[in-house]
Amino acid sequence: MGDAKEREIRKYSRTESQHLRLKRTKIRLTDFRTIKVIGKGAFGEVRLVQKVDTGKVYAMKSLQKAEMLKRDQVRRHYPQMGR
């Protein structure tokens, strides 16, 4: 029973290490390839993107901060930024 428990602990330790490594990775715009624009609004657009390394598909919202500041909408969309 001791060996089985040690193997399980090592397996979870490896999984945790991989998770923590991924969590520390910075995500950049260059990590994605735009497939198509799927929506446009007053402050930006929503794109269908594919992550280059994994091939997974996501929706990415990009906002124009200058336009939001001009219309005083930053607090509504990003309460932590406030003024």
Secondary structure, DSSP 8 states (H G I E B T S, - for coil): -HHHHHHHHHHHHHHHHHHHHHHH----GGGEEEEEEEEE-SSEEEEEEEETTT--EEEEEEE-HHHHHHTT-HHHH-TTT--
